[in-house]
């Protein structure tokens, strides 16, 4: 789950992924590292003695998710500093950085990470959380869902008002693009070149868990491969339509996009 699902999707699409995060000193962390290795992800996990590894328990009924219970604590300041040190050593070795913010504490120093990437001239994609988007200033693109965008900029009455709000946010934060995932309405990206929209592609929806991770991973891989933001979004939209037809947090393989 979480950023690990993004990394798993990146590998499934044929790219290489390095995962940086904070876990506890426990069996759950050991299992996490094993699963990441089996998935082909290069894991750099900071171990924190003062917290358990975040664990999410999903309760299903008739193949539908009924509720989720999270077991978690905030990382220590020492672990956050260790995370920054790891990031500083790794960022320049990568084509693109993806920050998955789940508001669990690992991205408390998100501005430090964005500045490291900026200094190395590496693009930064952010899946944001909350309504304080100023903390993501200097990133390359934000990918909020419809609700997250509303929390950040307020509701809109029509597409023209949405475009105005998105463009204002893009300029305010110094972004190249704002991509909004809109469930059954598809997704829309706003850049300096204007608005580009793609209708939803899902034929049958079984489980939306992790769909945003697949979209983010596909956007990252296709952009790193040299596609425009608009073309990258189109591929991400196709991948999102495929993954919601699978049960649980899943991945889309590059063969499925061919």
C-alpha positions as CSV (number, residue, x, y, z in Angstrom):
1,X,0.0,0.0,0.0
2,X,0.9,3.7,0.0
3,X,4.1,4.7,-1.8
4,X,5.1,1.1,-2.1
5,X,2.1,0.5,-4.4
6,X,3.3,3.4,-6.6
7,X,6.8,1.8,-6.8
8,X,5.3,-1.6,-7.6
9,X,3.2,-0.1,-10.4
10,X,6.3,1.6,-11.8
11,X,8.2,-1.7,-12.0
12,X,5.2,-3.4,-13.5
13,X,5.3,-0.8,-16.3
14,X,8.9,-1.8,-17.1
15,X,10.8,0.9,-15.3
16,X,13.0,0.8,-12.3
17,X,11.9,2.2,-8.9
18,X,13.7,3.1,-5.7
19,X,11.4,3.4,-2.7
20,X,12.4,5.6,0.2
21,X,10.3,5.6,3.4
22,X,10.2,5.1,7.2
23,X,9.2,1.8,8.8
24,X,9.3,0.4,12.3
25,X,11.8,-2.1,13.8
26,X,9.3,-5.0,13.5
27,X,8.2,-8.1,11.6
28,X,5.9,-6.0,9.5
29,X,8.8,-4.0,8.2
30,X,10.7,-7.3,7.5
31,X,7.8,-8.6,5.5
32,X,7.5,-5.2,3.7
33,X,11.2,-5.4,2.6
34,X,10.7,-9.0,1.4
35,X,7.7,-8.1,-0.7
36,X,9.4,-5.1,-2.2
37,X,12.4,-7.3,-3.1
38,X,10.2,-9.9,-4.7
39,X,8.4,-7.1,-6.7
40,X,11.7,-5.8,-8.0
41,X,11.7,-2.6,-6.1
42,X,15.0,-1.1,-4.7
43,X,14.0,-0.4,-1.1
44,X,15.8,2.2,1.1
45,X,13.8,2.0,4.3
46,X,14.7,4.0,7.4
47,X,14.0,1.9,10.6
48,X,12.4,3.8,13.5
49,X,12.6,2.2,16.9
50,X,9.9,4.5,18.3
51,X,7.0,3.6,15.9
52,X,5.4,0.5,14.4
53,X,5.3,0.1,10.6
54,X,2.1,1.6,9.4
55,X,-0.4,-1.2,8.8
56,X,-3.8,-0.9,7.1
57,X,-6.5,-3.5,7.7
58,X,-9.2,-3.6,5.0
59,X,-12.5,-5.3,5.9
60,X,-14.2,-6.7,2.8
61,X,-17.7,-8.0,2.3
62,X,-18.8,-9.7,-1.0
63,X,-15.6,-8.4,-2.6
64,X,-16.4,-4.8,-1.6
65,X,-14.4,-2.8,0.9
66,X,-16.6,-2.0,3.9
67,X,-14.0,-0.1,6.1
68,X,-10.3,0.3,6.8
69,X,-8.5,0.4,10.1
70,X,-5.1,2.0,10.3
71,X,-2.4,1.2,12.9
72,X,0.2,4.0,12.8
73,X,2.3,6.6,14.6
74,X,4.3,9.6,13.5
75,X,8.0,9.1,12.7
76,X,10.7,10.6,15.0
77,X,12.7,13.7,14.1
78,X,15.8,11.5,13.9
79,X,14.2,9.2,11.3
80,X,13.1,12.2,9.2
81,X,16.7,13.5,9.2
82,X,17.9,10.1,8.1
83,X,15.3,10.1,5.3
84,X,16.6,13.5,4.1
85,X,20.1,12.2,4.1
86,X,19.1,9.1,2.0
87,X,17.2,11.3,-0.4
88,X,20.2,13.7,-0.9
89,X,22.3,10.7,-1.9
90,X,19.7,9.2,-4.2
91,X,17.9,12.0,-6.0
92,X,20.5,12.8,-8.7
93,X,20.6,9.1,-9.7
94,X,17.0,9.2,-10.9
95,X,15.1,10.6,-13.8
96,X,12.0,11.6,-11.8
97,X,10.9,11.8,-8.1
98,X,7.4,10.8,-7.0
99,X,6.2,12.0,-3.6
100,X,3.1,10.2,-2.3
101,X,1.8,12.2,0.7
102,X,-0.6,10.2,2.9
103,X,-0.2,12.7,5.8
104,X,1.4,10.0,7.9
105,X,4.5,12.1,8.8
106,X,7.2,10.8,6.4
107,X,6.9,13.9,4.2
108,X,7.0,16.4,7.1
109,X,10.1,17.9,5.4
110,X,8.6,17.8,1.9
111,X,10.1,21.2,1.0
112,X,13.6,19.9,1.7
113,X,13.0,17.0,-0.7
114,X,11.6,19.3,-3.4
115,X,14.6,21.6,-3.1
116,X,17.0,18.6,-3.4
117,X,15.3,17.6,-6.6
118,X,15.2,21.1,-7.9
119,X,19.0,21.5,-7.3
120,X,19.6,18.2,-9.2
121,X,17.2,19.3,-12.0
122,X,15.0,16.3,-11.4
123,X,11.2,16.7,-11.9
124,X,8.9,16.1,-8.9
125,X,5.4,14.6,-9.1
126,X,3.3,15.0,-5.9
127,X,0.2,13.2,-4.9
128,X,-0.9,15.8,-2.3
129,X,-2.9,15.6,1.0
130,X,-4.8,18.2,3.0
131,X,-5.4,21.8,2.0
132,X,-2.0,23.4,2.7
133,X,-0.7,23.2,-0.9
134,X,1.9,25.9,-0.3
135,X,4.1,23.2,1.2
136,X,4.4,21.7,-2.4
137,X,5.7,25.0,-3.9
138,X,8.4,24.3,-6.5
139,X,7.3,20.8,-7.4
140,X,6.7,20.0,-11.1
141,X,3.1,18.6,-11.0
142,X,0.4,18.0,-8.4
143,X,-2.2,15.2,-8.9
144,X,-5.1,15.8,-6.5
145,X,-8.4,14.0,-6.8
146,X,-11.6,16.0,-7.1
147,X,-12.2,16.2,-3.3
148,X,-8.6,17.1,-2.6
149,X,-8.7,19.9,-5.2
150,X,-12.0,21.2,-3.6
151,X,-10.3,21.3,-0.2
152,X,-7.4,23.3,-1.6
153,X,-9.1,25.8,-3.8
154,X,-12.9,25.6,-3.0
155,X,-15.8,24.3,-5.0
156,X,-16.4,25.3,-8.6
157,X,-19.6,25.8,-10.6
158,X,-18.4,25.0,-14.1
159,X,-15.3,24.0,-16.1
160,X,-14.3,27.6,-16.7
161,X,-14.2,28.3,-13.0
162,X,-12.2,25.1,-12.4
163,X,-9.7,26.2,-15.1
164,X,-9.3,29.6,-13.5
165,X,-8.7,28.0,-10.0
166,X,-6.3,25.4,-11.4
167,X,-4.3,28.0,-13.3
168,X,-4.1,30.3,-10.3
169,X,-2.8,27.4,-8.2
170,X,-0.3,26.4,-10.9
171,X,1.2,29.9,-11.0
172,X,1.1,30.4,-7.3
173,X,3.1,27.2,-6.6
174,X,5.4,27.5,-9.7
175,X,4.1,24.2,-11.2
176,X,4.3,23.0,-14.7
177,X,1.0,21.2,-14.4
178,X,-2.0,20.4,-12.2
179,X,-3.7,17.1,-13.0
180,X,-7.1,16.4,-11.3
181,X,-8.4,12.8,-11.2
182,X,-12.2,13.0,-11.3
183,X,-13.5,9.5,-10.9
184,X,-16.3,8.8,-13.4
185,X,-15.6,12.2,-15.0
186,X,-12.1,11.1,-16.1
187,X,-9.2,13.4,-15.5
188,X,-8.1,16.9,-16.6
189,X,-4.6,18.4,-16.8
190,X,-3.9,22.1,-16.7
191,X,-0.6,23.5,-18.1
192,X,0.7,26.7,-19.6
193,X,-0.7,25.4,-22.9
194,X,-4.2,25.2,-21.5
195,X,-6.6,22.4,-20.5
196,X,-6.6,18.8,-21.7
197,X,-9.3,16.3,-20.7
198,X,-9.8,12.6,-21.0
199,X,-13.0,10.8,-20.2
200,X,-13.1,7.8,-17.8
201,X,-12.1,4.5,-19.5
202,X,-13.3,2.0,-16.9
203,X,-15.8,-0.6,-18.2
204,X,-16.6,-2.2,-14.8
205,X,-15.4,-1.0,-11.4
206,X,-14.6,-3.7,-8.7
207,X,-12.2,-1.8,-6.4
208,X,-10.8,1.8,-6.6
209,X,-8.2,1.1,-3.8
210,X,-4.8,2.1,-5.1
211,X,-6.1,3.4,-8.5
212,X,-4.5,6.8,-7.8
213,X,-1.2,5.0,-7.3
214,X,-1.5,3.4,-10.7
215,X,-2.3,6.7,-12.3
216,X,0.6,8.4,-10.6
217,X,3.0,5.7,-11.5
218,X,1.9,5.6,-15.2
219,X,2.2,9.4,-15.4
220,X,5.7,9.2,-13.9
221,X,7.0,6.5,-16.2
222,X,5.5,7.9,-19.4
223,X,6.8,11.4,-18.6
224,X,10.2,10.1,-17.8
225,X,10.2,8.3,-21.2
226,X,9.8,11.7,-22.8
227,X,6.0,12.1,-23.4
228,X,4.3,15.4,-23.0
229,X,2.2,15.9,-19.9
230,X,-1.0,15.6,-22.0
231,X,0.1,12.3,-23.6
232,X,1.3,11.0,-20.3
233,X,-2.1,11.8,-18.8
234,X,-3.9,9.9,-21.6
235,X,-1.8,6.8,-20.8
236,X,-2.4,7.2,-17.1
237,X,-6.1,7.4,-17.7
238,X,-6.0,4.1,-19.6
239,X,-4.1,2.5,-16.8
240,X,-6.5,3.8,-14.2
241,X,-9.4,2.4,-16.1
242,X,-7.8,-1.1,-16.1
243,X,-6.8,-1.2,-12.5
244,X,-10.2,-0.4,-11.0
245,X,-11.4,-3.7,-12.7
246,X,-9.1,-5.6,-10.3
247,X,-9.7,-6.5,-6.7
248,X,-7.5,-4.9,-4.1
249,X,-4.4,-2.7,-4.6
250,X,-3.1,-4.0,-7.8
251,X,-0.8,-3.1,-10.7
252,X,-1.1,-2.6,-14.5
253,X,1.6,-4.3,-16.6
254,X,3.0,-2.6,-19.7
255,X,1.6,-5.5,-21.8
256,X,-1.9,-4.4,-20.8
257,X,-1.3,-0.9,-22.2
258,X,-0.1,-2.2,-25.6
